[in-house]
């Protein structure tokens, strides 16, 4: 039979819509990708390779609006995700002088222990890098077994890392800390305050950072709890001036 002669060694290459060829070429080159095909006439076709995977681009429909950020996308499954994020952010620093975290293109933050991150390209495509051993089932609204502020923290993690909605995570933490903060263990309060400091900075609304920072500094934490707090955010340097001494 015909199917008996087919070997299970297929591979697929994402074909993404492109509305900004020049910006797309410049961006992926900046991240260290090799351009394996560059063509704009008689039709657009761009191909890139990095490590063991490829991204290809064709002409997008005229109605595509990159700012909506739902143009297209693909998943890149990897064994260990952290080195990819480190490589791309370092390449951004070398080329742009900073990590691109707003607008298009950009890369999402990566908290230690997280299992995925996203690169948004100039055309509004999402390239999502996912660690292969990521849990198959995720509670996309806070694990039901958790209660109080612990559940709020878990819900905020899902909103930040999987739904990429900083604003919703900020609101959930701000509200949850008011409702459950007084009854929660000090380490949970500290994690919530640390996440609020990071999110308000990312959202360019730093007005309340000093208030949250003072509250954080007043909490008594062990060395292990301090490490948990630092691991709750992608950029622990934001907490340096506010972190309490350990007990």
N, C-alpha and C positions, 0 to 999 in steps of 0.2 A: 504494500500500500504506500501511497505517496507520503503520508505522514511519517512512515517509518524511516524515510530517507532524510527527514528534517532533523538537524542537530540542534539541541537546546543551547545554542551559544549566541543568541540574538542580542543586540544592544539597541537602545533607543537614544536619540539625540534631541533634546528639546528645541523646537522651532518657535521662537518668541517674536511677537510683533514689535516692530521698531519704528518709532516716529522721529527719532533724533539720531541719525547715523553718525555724524561727526562726534557728538557727545558720547555715544555708546562706544565708539572706537577709543576715544581718549580715556574714558573711565576704566574699561577693562584692561587697557594697556597699563594704566597707572597701577592697577592691582596685580600686575605681573602676568597677565594672560597673553599667550601668543596668538596673533591673528593668523589663522590658517586660510582664510578666504576673505577678500575684500572686493566687493562689486556693488556699484550703484546703478549701472546701465547695462543692458536695457531694463533690468529690474534689480531691486535691492537684495543683496544676500551677503551677510557677514557671518563668519565662523571664528570661534575662539576656543582655545584649549588651555587648560591649567591642570597640572598633575594628571589624574586619570579620567577627567570628564570634559565634555564639550558643551558649548552653548552656541546655537545658531539663531540668526535673526533674518526675518523677511519683512516685507512692507506691511505696515499696519493699515487697517481700514481708516478712511478719512475721518470717521466719526470718533475715533479714539481720543480720549482726553487723559493725558498722563497724570494730571493732578488728582484725578479720582483714585488712582493707584489700584485699579482692578483690571489692568490691560491683559495680563496673563501671568504665567509663572511656572515654576517647576520645583521639584524636590531633589536635593542632592543627599543621598544616604552615605554616611561615613562611619568609620569605626570609633573615632574619638573626635568630638566636634571642636573642643577648645583650641587646638593648634590652628585650625582654619581661621577662626575669628582673630587670633593673635597675628597670623600672617597678613590678613587683609587690613587690619587696623594699622599695623606697622607700615604697610605699603602706602596707606592713606597719609600717615604722618610724613613720610618721606616726600610724597608728591605734593600734597596740599597743605602741609604744615599743621594738620589737625585731623582728628577722626570726624568724618562726615556723619553727623547724627540728626540732621534736620533737612527737610526738603528732599529733592531728587538730584542726584543719587544719594543714598545713605546706607548705613549699616546699623542694625539695632544693637542695644547694649547686651552684654553677656555677663551674667552673674555666675560666679564660681559654682560648679555643680549643675548648671543648666544643661539641657540636652538639645537645644536648637537656637539658631539665630537666623535673621533674614537680611539679605541685601536687596535693596530696592534700586533698580537700574534707572537710567535717565528717561526711559519710556513708561515707567510705572509698573514694570514687571516685578514679581516677588521671586527671588531665588532663595529657597529655604534650605539651610543645612541642618540635617537631623541626625542625631546619633542613633545607630541601629538598635541599641538595646533600650531605647526610650520605651516606657511602659505603653502597652497597646491600648489600655483604657485610661482615660484621664477624667477627673471630675471637673467639668467645665463650669463650675459654679461654687466651688468650695467643697472639700471632702465632707460628706454628711456625718462621718464619725467624729469630726472635730467640732468643738463648741466655742462660743465666745470669740475672743480676739484671735485665737489660733485659727479658727475657720476664716475670719476676715483676712488674716495674713495669707492663707492658702488661696483664697479667692483672688486677692491682689496679685499673687504670683502668676496665676493663670491669666489674668487680664493683661499683665505686662509681657509675659514670655510667649504666650500662645495666641492671644487675641491682639497683642500689640496696641493696647488701648491705655496709654498712660493716664489720660484724663479720667477714665472710669476707675482705674486702680487708685488714683489720688482720692477720688470721692469716696470710694469704699473704705479706704484706710482712715480718712478724716472722720467719717461718720462712725466707723467701727471703734476707733479709739475713744470717741466721746461716749459711746454706749457701754463699752466693755473694758476700757482702760483701767479703771480703778480696781477692778476685781481680777485683773490678769497678772500673771507672774511678771517680775521686773524684766526678764529677758524678752518676753513677748512685747511688752510696752516699748522696750528699746528697739526691737526690730521694726515695729510700726513707725516709730519716730525716725529711724534711719531711712526707711523707705520713703517717708514723706519728704525728708530733706532732699533725697536724690530726685524724686519725682518733681517737686516744686522747682528745683534747679533746672531740670530738663524742660519743664513747661514754661520757663522764664517767668516764674512767679515767686521770687525768693523772699517776699515780704515776711513770711511767717517762719523762715528758717531759724532766726535767732530764738524765737519762742520755743520751737521744738528742740533746738540744740541745748538750751538751758535745761529743759525737762530731761533730755537724754543724759546730760552731765550729772544730774542729781540722783540717777539710779545707781544702785549698788549691784555690780556684776562680777562674777568670777572670771578667771582667764578663759575658761571654756565658753562661757556665755558671751564674752566679748568677741571671740572668734565667730560665734553664731551670728552675732549682729553684723559684723563686717562681711560675712558671707551672704547676707541678705541683700546686699547692694552690689551693683556692678563696679562702682568706683568708690572704694573705701576712703580714698583721700578726702572726700567731701566731709567725712566724719571726724577727721583728725582733731580739729579744735574743740569738738563737742564730746568726744568719748570720755566716759568717767574712768577714774583709776580703778583697778581691779581689787577685789577683796581676797 
